[in-house]
């Protein structure tokens, strides 16, 4: 049934591609003329498209409309998705391998610490255009392994007047925005915009808010222009992540643990300027400064306690509780059967500083990141001829410096029936390695990092005649990282101190020819790289493995990730429309993967050999009378091309001595990479029913993805120790929107997301569960066997549930 559904979805797209022709390109392009400051790149969205979809973020817009783009809602918040494009990712989550560069008004907004992208900080209401450059895009620098997303904001010249918008809807969601702009004497123009998002969230304990503002002052004359833009964002987001399959089936609103809070605050200043001389030489420049502060507060399960006895304090523990003034603790008889949420042994062990790491079933993880970044870019462009060839040449150079201070702590606690975690105070409250326990661990981090990136790049568009052109590009990057450990300075095992330097020259070439009137065929090869992030450098020592992927330890230098892309594409259009087809392959070497450590069960980041992301992309857009149709289909084959051993404790095929125990799994060449769907189909239909009424219907269909933890694609549930499947089900989600325009400058709109209330999941992960089917804590779920003092755990599949049907209505004024 699933295969028939996906084949049907793909067939419908292929049919539309064969018949449709659109007036504008519907997909990303390989055009190496695009640069961080200017040039040609295909538009995949704009302010009007954002109004049609009522997208709350750029990420949502891409997920619903852009070919080849999917999202994983691992964080469980609409403003915090992982965005995947052809198998490469831009994510807000530290520790995620980042393979896309994102630019806003010429500034790369991947953050210095971890290269993450915080979609909640991008001012959706101020966006004018969204462009997407496909393939390894070296001219866009670090992280452009799979492409670059280029965003431009509005100005007083492009969007004069005043606009107001407000809406409200399901789950307490309220949005509002205001913008105003105009042109003044002397070539000046101005623009200001602000938007606000607030919701209670469709899941329990998941309220969020986000406020973004932008102000721009510009000047221009016949040959020159300049602008100064200020950005500000303040967000407070709760995303309670994945949920275990049985608890999700009982209540899709439920959460596994809470809270999972992220607070971001950002300020940024950007100067852009350009001028053109009579000689034809053009100069473009930008300079920027930004500061970011991120704070997280997460209540999590302590997996180390799941196989321990959490019940009935012993005599020493009862004495410690009494001495601290506690009353009501059991003198005898506390068991798993009569105590669904144990706490007394946790509190006592914190007071004694003995084994809270084994007796506390909850953890409170806190982190704070302060980052500052500054830099400048200069480009020069000119046209010249060499014989019969005409060249459009661009030369550029940039400098970017940054500093970051990251701190992290873990406090022991216990779970309450509402799944929140209560932090316990006392001598052993924090995981600092001082506990009197053989499994004590130190989760503290105090890392200061400085990064300097120097770059130079060149591009040449060569018109060779007869409709043939050649595009050449190359970029050299030198990235130096200086990490200093505030807890264990001096280098060596357990210290974060390091000073690696990375440098790389990355080229690109595209040959384009006109095969018929209005039809072009292109063949491109490109290479891009990314240096390891501080989060990866800080956890790359096999002798000091990390307890979690986002914990830090010593750091032998990692190698840069290198991605090489070859792509062939066909584009054809006429007065009716445009169709697009592409074959692509990206081979990455030295991918960075979190690897299991056989001796300890912990792990560390290391370079992984090779991975491959290849496939087919089809898209089309057409307009016929009052109807607008668009569709796309992407076939993605994302696989590992090298073998490796990784942690597979939740995987039934691991090498543990018995089911339910910790073990590792073997990745083999050809295994599919988790969380990346093989099939993605999108379609949209717009109908201008009358001058005052328009309706829009869009659909996204995605095949199932393998769960994290199932990198070998071999997990099979047994119903006893392993409860859930190793992948998600395919799904199709429909959205219906409409606008009514009763008068000039007045628009009433409505949007129904997930029209048919489909229950679906965008991501999954295998792991041990702390709860039974009724949601009560269960430690030591099995009496035996006992191997080396350990007992088996109950493992399940955790899903990232998609939002149910919701309705949003609002009004927009323009004058």
N, C-alpha and C positions, 0 to 999 in steps of 0.2 A: 504493500500500500504506500509506504514512504517513497519507494523508488518510482512508482507510477506518478505520485504527486509531483516529485521533483522533475521527472522527465516531462510531465505536462507543463509545468511552469517554464522549463527551459524551451520547450517547443513553442509556447506562446510568444516568448521573447524572440526566438529565431524567426517566427513568422512576421512579427512586427519589424524586425531588422530588415528582412527581405523586402518589405513593402513600404517602409516609411522613409521619408526624406525630411530633414529638418532644416531650419533657417540658421541654426547655430550649432556648434560642436556640442556633443552631449557627453564627452569623456575627456580624460586627461590626455596630454600630448607629450611626446618627446621632442622638445624644442630647446636646444642648449643655448639659444639666444636669451632665454630668461635668466635674470640675475637677481640677487637679493634686492637691488634698488630699482630695476626697471626691466625692460625687454618684453618679449612676447611669451605669454603662457596662456593656456586654455582656461576659460572661465567655466566653473562648474556650479556657481551660485552667485547670487547678488542680493541686494536689499529687498527687491520685489519677491524673489523666491523665498526668502526668510519669512516674509509676511504671509505668503500662501500656505506654508507648512506650519506657521506659528511655532517654529522650533525654539526651544528654550536655550539652546547652545549651538555653536558651530558644529559640534560633534553630532548632535541629533540631525542637523541638516545633512551632513555627509552620509550618515547611516541610512537615511530615507531616500536620498536622491543620487548620490555619487556612485558610478560604476566601480566595482571592486572593493568597496568600503563596507566593513562590518564592524560591530561593536561587541565587546564583552562587558557586561555590567557586574564585574566582580565586586566592586565597592558597594553596589546597591543604591546608588544615588544618581539622579538624572544628569547632574553636572559633573560626574566623575567617571565616565566610561573609559575603557581602553578602546582606542580607535585603531583598527587594522586596515591597511591598504595593501592588497596583493601579498598579504602575509607578513608585512612589517608593521610595527606598532608605535603609537604615540600614546603614552599612558601617564596618569597622575601618580602612579604607585611606585614608590622607591623600590629598586631592585629589579624592575621590569626592564628587559632589554629594549632600548629605544632605537627604532630604525627609521624614523621620519623626522625631518626638520620642519618647524613651524615658524613662519615669519609674520610679524605684524608691523606694517608700515616700515619695512626694511630692517626690522630688529628681530633677531632669532630669539624666540621666547621659550625655547627649551631651557630649563633652569640650570644654573651652574652645578648644583649638587644633585647628581643622578640623572641629569638631562631630561627630567620629567616635564610633562606639559599639563598645566592646570587649566582645563577648559573653563572652569568657573571664573577665571580672571579675565577672559576675553569679552569685551563689551559687545554682545550680540546686536543690540540696537544701533550701534555706530558702524557696523560693517557695511561697506559699499560693494566689495567684490571678493569672491573666493576663487582662487586659481589653484590648480593641482598639476605639478610637473611629475611625470611618472619615471620609473626606473632610477638607478643610481644616478644622482644629480650632483656631481662634484662641485659645481660652482656655488652650491648652497652650503658647502662646508660640512661640519661634523653632523653625524646622524642621518644624513640624506642617503641612507643605504637603499631605501625603497622609493624615495621621492621627496618632494618638498611641497608643503601647503603654504600658499602665499595669500595673506589677508591684507586688504586695504580699507581704510576708514573713510568716512564721508568728509566733505568740506563745505564751506559756505558757498563755493562756486558750483559744486555739483548738486547740492541739496539745500537750496535757499528756502526760507519760510519756516513755519512753526508746525510741529507735529506732536500730538498727544495720543497716548494709547493706554487703555486699562482693560484688564480682563480678570475673570474669576471662574473657578470651576471645582471639579472633584478633588477630594482629599485636601481641602483647604488651600488649594493653589491660588495665589493672587499675583498678578504681574502688572507692572506699570512702566511706562517710559515717556520721556519728553526729549525733544530735540528742537533746536532752533539754529538758524544760520542765515547769512546774508553777505552782500558785497558792499564795501565802503569805498569812499573816494581814495584816490591814490593807489589803486591796485590792491587794497587790503580786502580780505574776507575773513569771516569768523564762523565758528561752528561749536556748539556745545550739545552734549547728549548725556543722559543718565537713564539707567534702567534698574528696576528692582524686581526680585523674584522671591517669593515666600510660599512655603507649603508645609502642611502637617505631615505629608508623606503617606503613601498607601500602605506601608508596613508599620508595625508597631515601633514607637520611639524613634521616629525618623524625620523630625522637623528640620527644615533647612531654610536658609535665607542667603541672598546674594545681592549686593549693591555694586554697580559699576558706573563710573562717570568718565567723561572725556571732554577736553576743551582744546580747540585748535585755532591758532591765529596764523593766517597765511598772507602772502604778498606775491604778486606776479606782474610781469609786463610782457612785452612781445617775445622776449628771448630768455627770460629768467623767472624762477619762482623759488619760494622758500616758505617753510612752515615750521611752527613750534607747537608740539602737541604734548599735553599732559594727560596721563591716565591714572586713575585711582580705582581700587577694588577692595572690598571688604566682604568676606564670605564666612559663613558658619554652617557647615554641612554635616549631616548625620547620614551615614550609609552603612547599614548593618550587615552587608556582605552576604555570603553564602548561607544556605540553610540545609540541614540534613533532610534527606528525602522523605522519611516517615513523618517528621514534624511539619514539613512543607505540605504533605498530602492532607494532614489534619487541619492545617490553617495556613493558607498562603501568606497571610499577613504577619506570621510569627517571625521571630528573629532567633538566631542561635545564641548569641551573647550580645550584651550592650553595656555601655554605649560604644560607638565607633565614630568619634567626632574629629573633624578637621577644620581648623580655623586658618584662613589665609588673609593676609593684608599685603597689598602691593601698591607702590607708587612708581611711576615711570615718566621721564621726560625724553622727548625725541625731537631732534632737529633734522629736517630734510631740506635739501636745496639742490637746484640744478640751473645750469646756464648753457647757452649755445653761442659760439662765436661765429663771426662772418666766414671764417675759414672752414666751417663745418665741424670743428672740434666741439664736442659736448662734454661737460663735466657734471657729475652728480656726486653728492656727498651726504652722509648722515652721521650723526653723533647721538649717543644716548646714555642715560644713567637710569638704573632702576634698583629698587630695594624691595625685598620680599621677606615676610616673616610667616612661618608656618608652625602651628602648634597642633599636636594630635593627642588624644586621650582615648585609649581603647581598652575595653574590658574583654578579656580573652580566656579561653580554656587553657589550663595548665596540663598539657598532654602527659607530662611526667608523673602526674598523680593518678592517672586513669587505672594503672595496674596496682595501686597501693591500697592499704586498709585505711580508710578515712574515718572510721567509726570507733566510738567508745574510747575516750581519753584514758591513758594509763595513770598510775598513781602519781608519777612525777609531773605529768601534764595537768592533772587535776590540782595538784599543789600550786603550780604556777598560775593557774586560772584563779584560784582562791586568793593567792597573794596579790594579784593584780586587781582584786575587787569584783571579779565576775561571779555571778550566781546563776542558777538554773541549769548548769551543765549536768549531764547524766553521770551518776556514780557507777552504774553498770547497765548492761542490757541494750546499749545502742547498737543497732544493726542496719544493714542496707534496707531491710524490709520495713523498718519503722522510722527511718530517717531519710526522706527523699532529698534533702539538701543539707548535708553535714557541714559543720563549721568549727566545732569545738577543738578538734585536734589541730586544725589550721591555726587558730588563735593561740593555742598553747605552744605550738612549735615556733611561732613568731616570737613569743615572749621568751622562750628558751634559746632562740637562735640555733635550733638543732636541725630539723628536717622540714622546714616549711616548703621547700622545693618539691617534696614528695607528699605532703599532707594537705596542701592548699590546692583546691581544684580550680581556682581562678587566678588570673594575673591582671594587673592594671599596668599597661604599657603607656608611657608618656614620652613624647619627643618634642624638641623645638629646633627649628632651623632658621637661622638668620643669614640672608644672602644679599650681597651687593654686587652689581655688575655694571660695567661701563665700557664704552668702546666707540670706534669710529670706522667708517668705510669711505673710500674715495674711488670713483670710477671715471674713466675717460673713454670716450667713444668717438670714432671718426669713420668716414667712408673713403675708400681709395680704390684705385684700379691698377692692376698689373696685367698688361696686355689685354686680353679679352675677358679677363676675370674681374669681377667687382667684389670688393671686400667691405663688410661692415664689421669693424674691429672694436672690441671693448677690453680695456685693461683695468684691473681693480686690485686694491689692497685693503686689508682691514687689520685692526688691532682690537682685541677684546680681553679685558682683565676682569677677574672676579674674586671675591672672597666669600667663604661660607663657614659658619660655626654650627655644628650639629651636636646636640646632646640627647641622650636617651637613658631612661631608667625603667626598671621593672619592679613593681611592688606586688607582694603576695596578697591574695584575698580569697574570698569564697563566694559561691553563687547563691543568689536568691531565687525564689520561684518565678519572678518576672524576668529572669535571665540576666539581670544586672550583676556586676561584680562589686562587692564591698571590699575596699582595701583595708588591711589590718595594720595597725601601728605597733611598734615594739622593736627590740634590738635586732631581730632578724627579718624586718619588714621588707627590705630591699634585696634583690638578687645581686649581691656584690662579691660573691665567692667566699664569704666569711662563715657561712653556715657549717655546722658540724655534721656534714653529710658527704658521703663518697661521691654523690652526684651533684654537689653544689656547683653553681655556675655564676659567672659574672656577666651580667647583661648591660653594665654601664658603658656608655660611650661619651667621650668628650673630644670631638675632632674638629680641628681648624684646618681649612683647606684654601689654598690660593691657586688659581689657574690663570695662565697667560696663553693666549692663542694669537699667533701671527700668521697671516695668510696673504697670498697673492694669486690672482687668477687672470686668465685670458680667454676670450671667446672670439671666434672669427666665423662670420657667415659669408660663404663664398657662393656668389651667383655665377654658375658655369654656363648658362645659356641653354636653350631648348628645354626649359622647364626643370632643369636639374640644379640642385643646390647642395652644398656640403657645409655642415656645421661642425666646427671643432671647438673643444673647450678643454681646459686643464686648470687645476687648482693645487697649490702647494700649501699645506698646513703644518705648522709647528706648534705643538701643544705641550706645555710643561705644567705639571701638577706638583704642588708642595703640600703634603699632608703632615700635620703635627698632632701627636697624641697628648692630650692633657692629663691622662691617667697613667699611661705607661710610656713615657718618652724614651728616646734613645735608639729605637730600631730593634730588630730581632723578633723572635717569636713572641706573639702577644702584643706587640707594639704596632701602632698605625703609622708611625713615621715612615715617610718615603718621599722621593723626589724624582719620579720617572719623567722622561721626556719622549714625546712621540712626534714623528714627522712622516709625511707622506705626500707624494705627487700623484694625483688622480686625474686621468684623462677621460675624454668622451668624444665620440664622433657619430654624426648622423648624416646619412645620404638620402636625399629626397628627390623623387622624380615624378613628373606628371605623366601618368599612363593613359589618360584620356581627359577630355574637357571636364573640369571640375572634379577630377579624381587624382589622388596622389598616393604613392607607395613610398614608405620610409623604412630604412633599416638602420638600427642604432646599436652601438656598443658603448658602455660606460662603466666607470669604476668609482666607488666612493668608499669612505672609511669612517670609523668612529673610534676614538680613544676610549679606553675603559673609564667608567665614572668612578668617583671617589667611593661610592657604596660598594662597587665591585672590587676596587683595589683594596678596600678595607676588609675584605673577606676572601682572601685567595691563598691562604697558607694551609697546606694539608696538615702541618704540625700543630695548628691552632684553629681547628674547624669552628664554624659558627653554628650556634644552636638554631638560628633562624636565618633565612636569606637576607633579612634586613638588619641582622646583628653584625658587628664588625670585629675583626681580629687582624692578625699580622698580614703582610701583603708582599709576597714576591711579585715582581711586575708581571702584569698580563700584557699580551700582545694586542695590537689593534685588530678590530674586526674589519675585514675587507669584503666588499660586495661587488660582484661583476655582473652586469645585466646586458643581455642581448634582447632586442625587441624588433619585431617586424609588424608594421601597421599599415592599414589601408583606410583612407578617408575619401568619401565621395559625396558630393552635394550638388543641388541645383536650386531653382527657385522654390521648390517644394520642401526641400529639407536636406538632411545629412545623415549618413550612416558611417559607422566606425567599427573596425575589427582589428584585433591585435593578438599576436602570439608573443609571449614573454618568458624569459627564464632569468632568474637571479640566483647565482651561486655565491654563497657566503663562506669564507674560510675564517677560522679562528673565532667562530661564534662563541659567546660567553655563556656558559651554562652552570647552574648550581648542581654540584656533583656530590653524591653520597660519600661518606667516609666509612669504610668497612669496620674500622676498629671501634669507632665511637658511636656510629649512627648519626653523627652530625654531618656537616658538609661544608663546602667552600666553593667559591666561583673559580672556574678555570676555562681556558680556551678549549673549545670543543671541535676540532676538525672542520667538517663541512656540513652545510645544510643547503637545501635547494627549494626554491619557490618558483614554480612554472605554471603556465596555464594559457587560457584563452579568454579574451574579453570582447564582447559584442555590445554595441549600444546604438540607439537610433532615437531621433526626435522628429516629429512631423506636426504640421498644422494644416488642418483641412476645415475651412470655413470657421465655425465657432468652436471647433474641437482642437485640442492640443494633446498629442499622444507622445509618450516616451517610454523606453524600456531598455533594460540592460541585463546581460547574463555574464557571469564570471565563473569559469572552471579553474579552481586553484588546486594544484598538486604540491603540497608543502610537506617535505620529507627530510628526515635525517639522512645524511650520506656517509656518516662515520659511526662506528660503534662506540659505546660508552656505558659506564655503570652509573646509575643514579638511584637515589632513594626511592624505594617502592613499598614502603611499609603498609600502605592501604591497598596494595595491588595483590590479587590472589595468586599471581604467577611469580611472586618474589622468591628469593632463595633462602627464606627463613627456615629454621629446622622444623617448624610446624605451623599450621595455619594460625593467623592472628598475631604472629610475632613480627618484630621489625626485620626487614630484609631489603635487599637491593634488587633491581631489575636491570636487564641488559638491553640497551637500545641497539638495534641492528639497522644497517643501511636499508632504506625503504620504509621504515616506520614513519607514520604520519605525525606531524607536530601537533600537539594539543591546542585546542581553542581556535583552530583555523578551519572554517567550513570549506568543504570541497565544492559545493554549489551555492551560488547566490544569484537570485533573480529579483529584479525590481521593475515595476511598471507604474505608470501614472496616466490618468485621464483627466483633462480639464475641459470644462464646458462653459462657455459664455452664453448662458441661457437667454439673457436679455442684457441690454446696456446697464441695467441696475442689479443684475444677479449673476453670480458665477459659482460653480461647484467644482470641487477637486477631489479625486479619489486616488490614493496611492497604495501600493502593496510592496512588501518586502518578504521574500521567501528565502529561507536559509536551511541548508541541510544540517544534520547533527554534527557535533564536534567531539573529538576525544577529550576526556577529562585530564586535567593535570594529575600526575601520578600514574597515568596510563600511557607513558611515553613509548612503551613497547607494544601498545595496542592489543595486549593479550589478556587483560583482566576479564574474569568471568565470575559473577556472583555465585556463592554456594548456598545462600540462605541461612547460614549459621554464623560464620566469622566475617563474611563479606556480603553485604546486603544489597548493594546497588549496582547498576550497570556502569560500564566504562565509558559511556558517551551520552550525549543529549539526543533528544528526538528532533527531527526536522520540524519547522513551523512556518506558517505564513501569517503575517499581521497586516490588516487593512486599516487605513485611516481615511476619514471623510471630513472635508472642510467646505465651508461656504461663506460667501460674502454678499451682503445686501448693501447697495449704495443709494439711499433714499434721496440724497441731495448732494450738491457739489461739496467736496471736502469731507463728507461724512460716510463712514463705512462701519457697518455692523458685521461681526464675523463670529463664526462658531467652528470648533474643531472637535471631532470625536476620534480619539486615539484608540487603537485596538478595537475596531468596530464590532467584531464578533466575539469579544471577550475571550480570546484565545489564552489558555494557560501554557506558557512556554518558558524555556530557560536559554540564556545566551552563553552560559559557561558552566563548568562543573569541575569538581576536584574530589579525589579519593582521600580518605583519611579516617582516623579513629574518631568515634563519637562518644561523647560523655553522657548521653541520655538514653533512656529507654523509649519505647513508643509513646508513653504517656508524658514524656518531657521531664522525667525525674532523673536526677544524677545517679549514675551507676558506675562505681569503681569496682574493679575486679569482676567483670561480667561473667567470667568463666573460672571455675575452681581449679582447673588444670588443663593441660599439663603444666608443671612448673619446671622451667629450664633456666639454669643459672640464676635462680631466684626470681625470675620474671614469669608472669602469666600472660596468656593471650588476651588481646583486646578485640572489641567489636568494631569492625570497620564498615563504613557506609559511603554513599555518594552524596556530596554536597552540591546543590544547584544554585545558580544565580537566577532567580525568578524574574521574568519580565512583568511589567506593570499591567494590571487588568484594564478594562475599559474605563475611559475617563472622558469627561465633557468639559470643554472650555468655551466660554462666550465672552465677548467684549466689544469695545467700540474704538474707532480710530478717527481722529480729527486732523485735518490738514488745512492750514490757511497761511 
